[in-house]
Amino acid sequence: MLLGQLGKRKATQVLGLDISSTTVKVLELSYSGGRYRVESYAVSSLPQDAVIEKSVNDVDGVTNAIRTVIAQSRTKLKHVAAAVAGSSVITKMIDMPDGLSEDDMEMQLTLEADQYIPYPLEEVAIDFEVQGPSPEGDSQVEVLLAACRRETIETRIEAIEGSELIPKIMDVEAYAMERAFSVLQSQLDLDDDSTVAVIDIGATMTTLSVLHNGQTIYTREQLFGGKQLTDEIMRRYGLPLEEAGLAKKQGGLPDDYEPEVLEPFKSAVVQQVARSLQFFFSSSQYNDVDHIILAGGVSSMEHLQELVQEKLATPTSVANPFGQMAISPKVNAVALSSDAPAMMIACGLALRSFD
């Protein structure tokens, strides 16, 4: 089983399956007449602590959630593209002689990999993709080497196979995000050479991906997410977890909720976005970005986009990778629109069908 099949092999039709810390999301796309179409999709909750900080902790819990989400989506596809978190993958750009066969390249990389990987090689899965000519010389090519601990991949594979699906591709979340961004780029009328920050605010983790020329140049994860708002609702109003989560989505909380709980949380999100960007600026030659895209479940919160745009003085949009796609009559378009900002990684994975 490869880590990423980072693009070397022709993919068959695959389902995008995103296993996050609180939900499993599945998406099936088709393509005809120059346009993508959403054929099926669904989102299902995971048991508490089934996934902790992007690592599968309860394989059976994840398997059951995958079964539920597949049944809800009514997809017929069996092959799956899933992903591991960028923080669990070591990537390295290496120059290699041009003209090597894939097998020779694989052999040479395996021999040299222990220089770059701080784990015993038998514990890691390795993959690679030729990026193009190397700036170092005519007879060299740049090769992207990616390595991930096998146990990180194997728990995901176990959960997928337990749901009677076939794990075809194991990608990296940052690359899935990059692929989904390519769908947004024309929609938002961004120039090819724009520098864009995609900030994916999930339940427990916020991931910043900065893209330049459509390629990821920086990614960073930090522990912060919508769960902090849920926890505060539980604490302040004495509600159990499930009720707090529902009240957050559907309303019905006391009058002091907005001024005393929601607004401070939104301010914390803006601070988090600003801090993430500050880390990027301090570790690169960049000191601004042309556009901010908010993704993840938290990003669809009312007026958050305007708040980020105003405080950071940068054009800001909420991600909707399906903005220019056709939608099958079988799909609930209203639910899809509401879930769209959280579907970026699932979308990037489903797009592997067309590599």
N, C-alpha and C positions, 0 to 999 in steps of 0.2 A: 504493500500500500504506500503510495507516494504521499509526501507531505502536501504538495500543492498542485501537482500537474500544472505548474505555473504558466502553462500556455503551449507546451511542446506538442501535445497530442490533440488530434481532432476530438472534440467532446461530442457525446451523444446528447439527446434531450435530457436535461436534468432539472430536478426540483431544487430551488434555493431553500435551504433549511438553516435558519439562524437560531442557535441555542444561546439565549442571553441569560442574565442572572435570575430573571423572574418569569420569562415567557419563552415559548417556542413559536417561531413564525415560519410559515411555509408559503412559497410563491411559485406559480408555474406561468411562464411566458411563452408566447409563440411569436413568429415574425413572418409577415407576408406583405407584399406591396409596399415595401419600404417603411413599415410601421410595426412596432411591437404591440402585442395585445395581452392583457391580463386574462389568463384562462381560469385560474383558480387561486384562492389564497385563504389563509385562516391564521388565527392567533389563539394560543391556548396557554393558560397559566401553568407554571411549574410549582411543585410542592416547595414549601419554605426550605431554604438551604440545600436544595437539590443541586444547585450550581453556586459555588462560592468564589467570588473574584475570578470569574471566567473559567474555573476548573469544575468539571463534573464530579460531584461528591456522592450522588445517589443515582446510580445507573438505572435502577428499576423505575424510579420516579421520572427520570427523563424519558425512558422508553415509553412509559404510559402516556406522558404528555405528547410525545411524537405520534403515538397511535391515535390519540384524540384529535390532534390537529389535522392529520391525514384524513380521518373520517369526516371531519367538518368541511374540509376543502373539496372532498369528492374527486380528487385528482386520480388519474389512472397511472400516472408515472411511478416508476419504482426506483430509478437511479437518482441519487442525491448528491448535491454539492453542499458541503458544510464548511465551517471555518474555525480556526483557532485564533485566540487573541494575539495581537501583535507582540504583546509583552512576553509571550511564551515562545517566540520565534527569534532566532539569531539570524540576521541577514548580513551578507558581506559581498561587496563587489570585488571580483577578482579578474585580473587580466590573464588570458590564456592564448596559446597559439591559434591563429585562424586555420580553418580547414580540418580540425579534428572531427572524427565521427562522434556521434552521440555516446557510443559505448566507450570510446577512448577518453572522452571528456569526463564521463562518469567515473572511470577507473582512476584518472589522474586526480579528480576532485576528492575522491574517497581517500586516496593516499595522503593528500595535503590537508584534509579537513581538520585533523587534530590540532593544527596550528591555530585554527579560528574558533574552535568549539570547546568550551570548558567542561564538557561531560565526556565520559567514556563513549566511544563511537557506537558500541553495541546498544547504548541506551537512546540513541537519537535516530530520527528519520531525516534523510537528506534529500533535497531536490534542487534543481538548478534550471536557469533559463538564460540563453544567450540574449544580451540586450542590444548588441550592435558593435560597430567598430570601436576600438579603444582609442582615446585621444593620445595614448602613450606611443602608438606606432602602427604602421600599415599592416603588419603581419599579426596583430593582436586583436582579440575581441574581448569585450567586457562581458563577464558572466556573473549573474546574480545567484549566489549560493544561499539557500535557506535551510535551516536546521531546527528541529523541534524535538523535545523529549518524547519518546514513543508513548509513554503512559498518558500524556496529554491527548494524543491522537487516539490511542486505543480505547479510552473510556468513551469517547464520542462514537467511535466505530461500533463498540459493543451496544450502545444505546440505539444506534441506527439499525443495526442488524437485528436487534431484539424486536424492532417494530416491523420486521419483514421487508425492509427496504435495502437497497444496495448502495453502499457508500462508494461513489465513483470518483469524487474529487474532494480532497481536503485542502482548502485554500487558507489564506491569511486574511483576517478581517480588514486590515488596511488596504489590501489589494481589491477586496470586494467593494469597499467604500469608493475607491478610485474608479472602479468600473461603473458604479451607480452614478458617480459624479459626471461621467462622460455623457449620461442621458440628460443631466440637469444643465450642462454647460450651454447648449444651444437654447434651451428653454429660458435661461436667465440672460441670454445675449451677452455672455462673458467672452472677452477676447481669449484667444488661445494662450497668450502669454500672461494672463492674469494670475495673480497670487491669491488663492482663495483658502480661507480657513473653514473646514467643516467640523462643527462641534457637536458630537453625538452624546446627548445627555440621557443616559438610561436610568434604570432604577437604582443601581448602586455605583455605577462607573461612568465617568465622563472621559471621552476620548477626543483629543484634538488631532485632526489630520490636516496638514497644510499641503496644498497642491500648487505646483507652478508648471505651466505648460501641460496641465492635465496629469502630471506625475507627482506622486507623493514624495515630498522632500523632508517631512518631519512628522513624527507621530508621538503622542504622549498620553498615557492613561493616568487618571487620578481617581481616588475614591471619593465620589460625590454623586448624588443622584436623587431622583424623585422619592426614594424610600425615606429620605430625611424629612420630607414634608409629611409622608404617611405616619412616621414615628412621632412627629410633633402633634399631629391630629389625635393619635392614640393617647399620648401623654396628657394633652390639655383637656380632651373631652371624655377620657376614660373609655374609649371604644376598643373592641378587639380588632385585630389586624384586618380581617376581611371587611368589616363594616367601615373601618377608617378608609380603606382603599376605595370602596364604593362611594362613600360620602365625598371623597376627593374628586371623583369623576362626575358624580351626579348632583352634587350640591345637598342642601338641607342642613348645613351646619349653622351654629349660632351666628348672630350678627357680628360678633367680634372676630370671626374667622378671617375675613379679608384683610382688615387693617392690622391685626395682631399676629397672624400666622402666614397668610398667603403673600402679602406684600414683602415682609422680611425675607421669605424664601426666594421670591423673585430677585430681590436685591442681592441675595447670596449667589444666585445663578449668574447674575451680571458680574459680580466680583470674581467668580470662578472662571468665567470666560476671559475676563481681563487678565487674570493671573496666568492662565494657560498661554495666552498670547505673549505675555511678558517673558515667560520661560523661552518661548520660541525666538523672540527678538534678541534675547540676551545670548542665545547660543547659535546665532546665524548672522549673516550680513544684512538681513532684512530689518526694517524698523516700522513697517506697516503692511497691511494686507488690503487688497482691492475690494474684497467682498467677504461677508461672513454668512455661512449657511448653518442654520440650526437644525439638527436632526435628533432622533430619539423621542421617546414618549413625552418627556418634559417640554419639548420645544413647541408643542401645539397649545401650550398654556396661553390663555387670552392676554394680549398686549405685551407678551414677553419679547417678541420680535422688535416692537417699537421701542421698548425700554433699552434693549441691547444696542439698537441703531443710534438712539439718542445719546446714551452714556459713552459709547465708544466711537461716536462720530464716523461710523463705517456703514455703507449700505448692507442691510441684513435681510435675508429671506429664510422662510421655513421650507425645508426640503419636501418636495413632492415628486418622486421619480416617475409617477404615473401621469403627470400633467399633460403629456402629449401622446399617451398610449390609448389605444382602443380598449374597451372593457367588455368582456363576455357578458351576455345577459344572465348567465348563471351566478355572476359575482355581485355581491351587495355593494354598489358603487358608493353609497353614503358611508358605510363602515370602512371601506377601503380608503376613502378620502381622509377619514378621521385617523386611521392607523398609518397613513402614508409616511409621515416623518420618521416613524420607528421602523420602516421597512427597507431602509437604504441597504443594509448588509444582505438581507434576503434577496433584494433586487439585484445587487452586484453578483450574488451567487447564481441566481437564475439566468443571468446574462451569459454565464459560462456555456450555456447551450449553443451559443452562436459564435464562439471563438473560432 
